[in-house]
């Protein structure tokens, strides 16, 4: 598994925005949607509030 650090992530975001033409806001929307999807999957059957700090 690869875990990206801050500098790695900045470089990947910059490449995606500048070279591939995907706006930064779309990257953030996709990231937020994926986090919500994973939290929902992990919390199936749990009846409690979940807070995500980023």
C-alpha positions as CSV (number, residue, x, y, z in Angstrom):
1,X,0.0,0.0,0.0
2,X,1.2,3.5,-0.8
3,X,0.5,6.3,1.7
4,X,1.1,9.8,0.2
5,X,2.6,12.5,2.4
6,X,1.7,16.1,2.1
7,X,4.3,16.9,-0.5
8,X,3.4,13.9,-2.6
9,X,-0.3,14.8,-2.5
10,X,0.5,18.4,-3.5
11,X,2.5,17.2,-6.5
12,X,-0.3,14.7,-7.6
13,X,-3.0,17.4,-7.2
14,X,-0.9,19.9,-9.2
15,X,-0.3,17.4,-12.0
16,X,-4.0,16.5,-12.1
17,X,-5.1,20.1,-12.2
18,X,-2.5,21.4,-14.6
19,X,-1.9,18.5,-16.9
20,X,-5.2,16.6,-16.9
21,X,-7.4,19.7,-16.6
22,X,-9.5,18.5,-13.6
23,X,-10.4,21.5,-11.4
24,X,-9.3,21.4,-7.8
25,X,-12.8,21.7,-6.5
26,X,-13.7,18.5,-8.3
27,X,-10.8,16.7,-6.6
28,X,-12.1,17.8,-3.2
29,X,-15.7,16.8,-4.0
30,X,-14.5,13.4,-5.1
31,X,-12.3,13.0,-2.0
32,X,-15.2,14.0,0.3
33,X,-17.6,11.7,-1.5
34,X,-15.2,8.8,-1.1
35,X,-14.7,9.4,2.6
36,X,-18.4,9.5,3.1
37,X,-18.8,6.3,1.1
38,X,-16.1,4.5,3.2
39,X,-17.5,5.8,6.5
40,X,-21.0,4.6,5.6
41,X,-19.7,1.2,4.7
42,X,-17.7,0.9,7.9
43,X,-20.6,2.1,10.0
44,X,-23.3,-0.2,8.7
45,X,-25.5,-1.2,11.6
46,X,-24.0,1.3,14.0
47,X,-26.4,3.8,15.4
48,X,-24.3,6.7,16.4
49,X,-23.0,10.0,15.1
50,X,-19.7,10.1,13.2
51,X,-17.4,13.2,12.9
52,X,-14.7,13.4,10.3
53,X,-12.0,16.1,10.8
54,X,-9.8,16.9,7.9
